[in-house]
Amino acid sequence: MGEVAIPGIKPPIWVYLLPAALSAGAVLHWPYIYYQVLRIVVCAGAGWIAVHKARTQAMVQAIIAAGIAILFNPVLPVHLSREAHAPINMVTAGLLISMALLEMRRDAARG
């Protein structure tokens, strides 16, 4: 499906890349506050991306971003072992970077 222009603030590329970097960095050992900040940043960024993608009718990306936001939400956190979270964090980083690259490609094609 093509994108439809609906008013809203488009997330800048750093909204994709900052949560991706924090998520990739989460495989290292950090103080607990890092993981709390990670949840807030990833949830907020993915939520913004999900709303933007839904407004532009990029529904697959909207669903992926919404799923990431739900998984990383700080209010009702999903508690898993470090071993279980590591691949989830890397997949999350990869998905966010992929969406950022697609967004940059679309922007370049628009001129």
N, C-alpha and C positions, 0 to 999 in steps of 0.2 A: 504494500500500500504506500502511496505517496504521502508526504507530510502536508499537513494543513496548518496554515498560520493562524494561531489562536493567541490572543494577547497573554503575555506572561513573561517572566524574566527567565531568560535562558541561562542555565548554569555555565559559568566559565569553565575552562578546561581544568583548572586547579581543583574544582569540586569533584572531578573524577580522579585526578592524580594524587591528591593528598590522602584521601581514604585508602587508595590503592597502596601507596607507600607505607602508611601506618599498618595496614593489614599484612603486607609482606614482611614488615619489620617485627610483627608479633610472634614470629617463629623463634625469635631470640628470647632470652630470659630478661624480663624487665620487672620493675616494681609493679604492684597491683594497680597503681594509679594509671599506668600506661594503658592497661586493658580497659579501664573505666573510660578514659579519654577516647580510646579507640572506638568503643561502642557508641559514644555520643557523636563523634565525627563521622563515622561510617553510616550510622543511622540517619543523621541529618543530610549528609551528602546524597546517599542513595534515595532518600525520600524526595529530595528536590529533583533529582534526576528522574525518578519514577513519575512525578507529576508532570514534568516537562515532556517526557516521552509519551505519556498518555494524551497530553494536549496536542501533540503533533502526530498522534495516531501511530506511533512506533510501538505497538502493543507488546511485542515479544520483549523488547528492551524494557518497557515499563513494568512488565511482570517480573523480569529478572531483578530489576532495581528494587521493586517493592519487596520481593523475597529477601534480598540482602538487608533492606531496612528492618524488616520483621526479625530476621535472624540476629541482627546486631542491636536490637532495641535495648536501651538501658533500663526501661521501666520493668519489663518482664523478661529478664535475661535468660538465654538458653545456656545452661551450665553443662559443659562437656569437659572431658579430660584434655590436657595439653596435647596429647597425641591425636585426639579427634579434632581439635581445633586447628592444628597446623595445616592439614590439607584444605580445610574450609577457608582459612585465611589466604592461602595461596590461590585457590580458585577464585575467591572474591577479588583479589588483586588483579588476576588475569582478566576477569570479566570487566572490571572497571576500566582497565587500560584498553581493552578491546573497544569498549563503548567510546572512550575518549578518542581513539584513533578513527573510529567511524565518524564521530562528530567533526573532527578536524578535516577529514576527507570531504564531508558534506559542505563544510564551510569553504574549503578551497574550490570545490566545484561551483559554488554559488558566486564566487568571485569576490 
